[in-house]
Amino acid sequence: MNRQRLVLFGVALALILIGGAVGWWGHTAGGDLTIQETQIETEGGTIDAYLYVPPGVSADDPAPGVLATHGYINSKETQAPFAIELARRGHVVLAIDQTGHGYSDPPAFSQGWGGPPALDYLSEHELVDEDRIALEGHSMGGWASVAAAATYPDSYESMVLAGSSTGSSGAPPGNATFPRNLGVVYAKYDEFHGLMWETATAPSTPESEKLQSVFGTDERIETGTVYGDFESGTARALYQPGTTHPGTTHSPTAVGQAVQWIERTTGGETSLDPSDQIWHWKELGTAVALLGGFLFLFPTIGTLSEAGALSAATRSVPEPVAERDLGWGLSVALTALLPVATYYPLMLLAGQVMPLTAVTPQNETNGIVLWILGNAAIIALLLGVWHVRSDRTFAEARDRYGLDAGDGAGTLARSVAIAAGTALALLALLLAFDAVFTLDFRAWVLALKPPSALHVRIGIGYFPAFLAFFFALELLLHGRLRTRAATDSLRRAIAGNVGLLAGPFVGFLAVQYGWLFATGALPLPATALQTIIAFQFVGVLIGVGAVSTYSFHRTGRVWVGAVLNALLVTWLVVASQATHLPL
């Protein structure tokens, strides 16, 4: 193993260890909190959860409890900021994976999004004072909280709806007395303002007639003012932190407002100021570990590609096909623009043309699959047009595209082995990380979780579509667009391909959120969910561009990059999405 590769292995592992230690410290408040992995057995299946237990709590000395529920296509880990800070203040916090999310059994949306059975479990837990229980839910998790409150009206004292509402998408409607002691933390730039509180813009939430009816008033609601009375359970308050819908879970202001509201109604064991928060250390740690896991891929690819019989799958990088002429510039422009241009139409179309089946049971993954297959078809069409116009046959260019199979099946098998070995090495590293620190690799909305057996089963069904796309992408990046400069310099090739893939989505999001911050609403409010999902694509496309380019330069062929990216992205997407059918 060469020195540079050994150093990169060391840096990657150091980042993972340091990130794990920092993340663990933040997650457990320096070891003061005990985090128990918990399974709630229900008639509809198992609900997975973390139970955060403060020091000194016992069956003889129970503490107030909080049920914390994440939003759509998230998992219990996104509730960590609320859970950590509430547990630090003496609350036993149950953070669940909603039904059909994370490691909870599908289907999604069943059993009141998981809220009612989770509240029933928490209220009967020996460590919890049943007379002092609060509910906190973000986005769709708020609907789980409302469903739980409606099912067990005597089992909670207060509620915080973070980026959420009553009476939306089947959640029970609210009024001046239900839910009990309601705090609404609704971001000033929340993308779902129309869905949640039926307003034209997010900043106009205080003027929402729907919200006013819940507050028992017909006038504009004053933020930060308490309406009603805590004793009678009619207390209400609206807070508008200056963030977005996904930003609410990671906003110190929003977390502090939620903590303060719950403390006013349930009490706690400490007198910490709401601004005294440490959850960001957990987030920093998992983000550093995610970076370490990403860097770990490169020396692993390099090592496996030179290992014994696997080295026969490699060759020198072939001569480029492309020249930096007008046609190349047009191809670059189309590569940058078409994925963004087709993003909304194809993502939204999937709900109409891709039914939920045992093979395709995840609604948002279906949208992603239709989008990537549409772009794979466009790539194939453009490559065909280019070959016809340039009067070149594909057979003549095959070798320069990195499409040759060497000795045939042997080369392909070795390439698959390199890709699979790299993915398995990363999985083993993540499983060890989870076992030691009870954390995953995560940076805000981008997370790589250990897959469950169900995730593996679902991933097998989606994998061919991702493989088709990444194979087409390999041909585009390392065939049609690879110039002499990108052939001679690996660093330049990685920078160029990463910029080409991720740059347009950075610009796309800048336009969307520039419009939102200026006007209070997205340009197309109906696309709020797809806009938020696009944040993950920035990170994913950075990784895809780097892994694809490095693999091509190390093996001289497209096979390793296509298979490895398909494995990694299928894993990441499937493990982070909601499953909508009972499987």
Disulfide bonds with the S-S distance in Angstrom:
none
